[in-house]
Amino acid sequence: MDITVVGLGKIGLPLAVQFARSGHRVRGADVNPAVVDIVNAGSEPFPGEAHLADYLAQAVASGALTATTDTSDAVRHSDAVVVVVPLVVDDEARPDFGWMDSATDDIARGLDPERRTLVIYETTLPVGTTRNRWKPQIEEKSGLVEGNDFHLVFSPERVLTGRVFEDLRKYPKLIGGLSAAGARQATAFYQQVLQFDERPDLPRGNGVWDLGSAEAAELAKLAETTYRDVNIGLANQFGVFAAKHGIDVFQVIEASNSQPYSHIHRPGIAVGGHCIPVYPRLYLWNDPDATVVRAAREANAGMPAYTVGLATAAAGGSLAGKRVVVLGAAYRGAVKETAFSGAFPTVEALRSGGAVVTVHDPMYDDDELAAYGWTAHHLGEAVDVAIVQTDHAAYAALGPDALPGVSVVVDGRGILDADRFAGVTYLRVGDGSRAATGQ
């Protein structure tokens, strides 16, 4: 097949490489000329994705993958088009479709009715977007008829950056078409471009799952990510309660989850990334009366301020003038990405309390941290208070020697070895037993 992938970001580029490695001719389209040039040189434009550097170099060298800024031209020569363009959502749960609208217009201009091109959106969307926004928009711009001249399908990406190729094999590929013919075409497409691990634990086995409609596929992605946000929100509320009553909530969660009907997640300083903080807002855009979802989002958004409150109380009731380091800029360990990172609200809350704030992250240099408006911290520099925001593996071995002068440590991720901090007030978000004994 000839395939176009629109959007060569942290999901789109690995997808393009996966398709090329599966024996197909792939054009990657992106509006950023610098990204296109880097990809055409066989180099990865961003670090941290397992196997991408080697796989990409091989795909480009073989001629199986090329990149372009001309989306319409790429679509004109394609049997299938996969769209992975970012959708921006604000704090009021309002999606901004600007980038996706522009990409959709380019796709529409390039459609060839003789090819009956399959167009698949993988960007997570509010329910109904594929049918009610993309279908009329493409038909209007192209003059073609969906279901006759082209087929439109939604299939959510379900992978995590850093392990895309692994996750593509691990999880079923969900699809939902606007017609039975489109769904059949999408099923055949993914069966040719993906390879699946055996999953005897799944009732339908691993592979392509047709959910019967684009709306069902759209809701499935929102449901699985919103579930995680709600679950973490519940865990955070348990953690706040436990801390007030001298209880170790992690022990409680471990005990609860020993029963097969309990799957409580872990509390922590923040919920970050492109998915979990964002997609519940898309769900709320569809369902503004979803009080459970809204409450969980509010609970999770409040955790950085709560964590700073723990540090403030442990430091004698004020952080004014105190040197406080935030350990971790990234939203999660081992990923160089700050999307909705808890570092931002944590730094803001600390500054509001008068603290002198620095930020450390082993994946970012001083200039990169400065670009976020932060002063870089170097381990070994004196501090009064330390707050762990990211679960980088390197932090597991930290002790007071790396933080000279530290008197208060608040571990927002439960990654530090508390025994290393003898003589230091050590608090773990959710663990009230240690706080209660004053250790």
TAWO-V49296 format. One record per pair of residues at least 24 apart in sequence whose C-alpha atoms are under 8 Angstrom apart, sorted by sequence separation. I is the first residue (numbers start at 1). GAP is how many residues later the second one is. If there is no record, write none. Layout:
i={I I}
gap={GAP GAP}
//
This chain:
i={1 2 3 4 5 6 7 130 153 172 379 380 382 384 385 386 387 388 389 391 2 4 152 153 169 171 385 387 388 40 151 152 168 169 170 324 8 39 40 151 168 169 170 183 336 39 151 168 169 239 336 153 170 183 235 271 334 37 104 108 151 152 153 234 235 236 270 271 329 36 107 108 111 113 119 147 151 235 236 270 319 324 326 328 329 330 36 71 75 105 109 110 116 117 118 119 120 121 122 124 147 232 235 236 322 323 324 325 326 327 328 329 362 36 104 105 108 109 116 117 118 119 120 121 122 123 124 153 175 231 232 270 320 321 322 323 324 325 326 327 328 21 72 76 104 108 115 116 117 118 119 120 121 122 123 147 172 173 174 175 176 179 231 232 233 269 270 319 320 321 322 323 324 325 326 327 328 17 33 71 72 75 76 114 115 116 118 120 121 122 147 171 172 173 174 175 176 177 178 232 268 269 318 319 320 321 323 325 10 33 71 72 74 75 76 79 81 83 87 105 113 170 171 172 173 174 175 176 177 178 319 320 28 30 32 72 73 78 79 80 81 82 83 84 86 87 112 113 172 174 175 176 177 228 269 14 17 21 26 27 28 29 30 31 72 79 80 81 82 83 84 85 87 175 176 269 304 308 10 17 20 25 26 27 28 29 30 31 71 72 78 79 80 81 82 83 84 111 175 176 24 25 26 27 28 29 30 80 82 83 176 305 23 27 29 30 176 304 305 308 17 29 175 229 304 308 21 174 20 305 20 29 304 28 343 27 131 229 342 17 228 229 16 225 226 225 229 325 226 225 226 225 222 226 333 222 273 325 331 332 333 334 155 272 273 323 324 327 331 332 333 334 154 222 271 272 323 324 325 326 327 328 329 330 332 333 153 156 222 322 323 324 325 326 327 328 329 155 156 230 233 234 237 322 323 324 325 326 327 328 154 155 158 230 233 236 277 322 324 326 327 328 118 154 229 232 233 236 273 328 6 156 231 273 274 120 230 233 272 273 274 118 226 229 230 233 236 272 273 118 229 232 272 273 271 272 4 271 272 315 4 12 229 270 271 3 12 270 11 12 269 4 311 2 3 6 9 2 3 4 5 6 7 8 9 311 1 2 3 4 5 6 7 1 2 3 4 5 6 7 1 3 5 6 131 130 131 130 128 128 127 127 128 127 126 127 315 125 126 315 124 314 126 6 124 125 311 124 311 311 310 307 307 314 49 50 49 50 48 49 50 51 49 50 310 270 269 307 270 269 268 269 268 268 18 11 11 14 10 14 11 124 126 127 125 126 126 127 126 269 268 267 268 267 24 22 23 22 22 162 19 161 18 19 18 250 249 250 248 249 248 249 247 248 246 247 248 243 246 247 248 94 95 243 245 246 93 94 242 243 244 246 89 92 93 240 242 243 246 91 239 240 242 243 246 93 94 239 245 89 93 238 239 243 89 236 48 48 48 47}
gap={24 24 24 24 24 24 24 24 24 24 24 24 24 24 24 24 24 24 24 24 25 25 25 25 25 25 25 25 25 26 26 26 26 26 26 26 27 27 27 27 27 27 27 27 27 28 28 28 28 28 28 29 29 29 29 29 29 30 30 30 30 30 30 30 30 30 30 30 30 31 31 31 31 31 31 31 31 31 31 31 31 31 31 31 31 31 32 32 32 32 32 32 32 32 32 32 32 32 32 32 32 32 32 32 32 32 32 32 32 32 32 32 32 33 33 33 33 33 33 33 33 33 33 33 33 33 33 33 33 33 33 33 33 33 33 33 33 33 33 33 33 34 34 34 34 34 34 34 34 34 34 34 34 34 34 34 34 34 34 34 34 34 34 34 34 34 34 34 34 34 34 34 34 34 34 34 34 35 35 35 35 35 35 35 35 35 35 35 35 35 35 35 35 35 35 35 35 35 35 35 35 35 35 35 35 35 35 35 36 36 36 36 36 36 36 36 36 36 36 36 36 36 36 36 36 36 36 36 36 36 36 36 37 37 37 37 37 37 37 37 37 37 37 37 37 37 37 37 37 37 37 37 37 37 37 38 38 38 38 38 38 38 38 38 38 38 38 38 38 38 38 38 38 38 38 38 38 38 39 39 39 39 39 39 39 39 39 39 39 39 39 39 39 39 39 39 39 39 39 39 40 40 40 40 40 40 40 40 40 40 40 40 41 41 41 41 41 41 41 41 42 42 42 42 42 42 43 43 44 44 45 45 45 46 46 47 47 47 47 48 48 48 49 50 50 51 51 52 53 54 54 55 57 57 57 58 58 58 58 58 58 58 59 59 59 59 59 59 59 59 59 59 60 60 60 60 60 60 60 60 60 60 60 60 60 60 61 61 61 61 61 61 61 61 61 61 61 62 62 62 62 62 62 62 62 62 62 62 62 62 63 63 63 63 63 63 63 63 63 63 63 63 64 64 64 64 64 64 64 64 65 65 65 65 65 66 66 66 66 66 66 67 67 67 67 67 67 67 67 68 68 68 68 68 69 69 70 70 70 70 71 71 71 71 71 72 72 72 73 73 73 74 74 75 75 75 75 76 76 76 76 76 76 76 76 76 77 77 77 77 77 77 77 78 78 78 78 78 78 78 79 79 79 79 83 84 84 85 86 87 88 89 90 91 92 92 92 93 93 93 94 94 96 97 97 97 97 98 98 99 100 103 105 111 112 112 113 113 114 114 114 114 115 115 117 119 120 122 142 143 144 144 145 146 147 148 150 150 151 151 153 155 156 156 157 157 159 159 160 160 161 162 162 163 169 170 170 171 172 173 174 174 175 175 176 180 181 181 182 182 183 183 184 184 185 185 185 186 186 186 186 187 187 187 187 187 188 188 188 188 188 188 189 189 189 189 189 189 189 190 190 190 190 190 190 191 191 191 191 192 192 192 192 192 193 194 286 287 288 289}
//
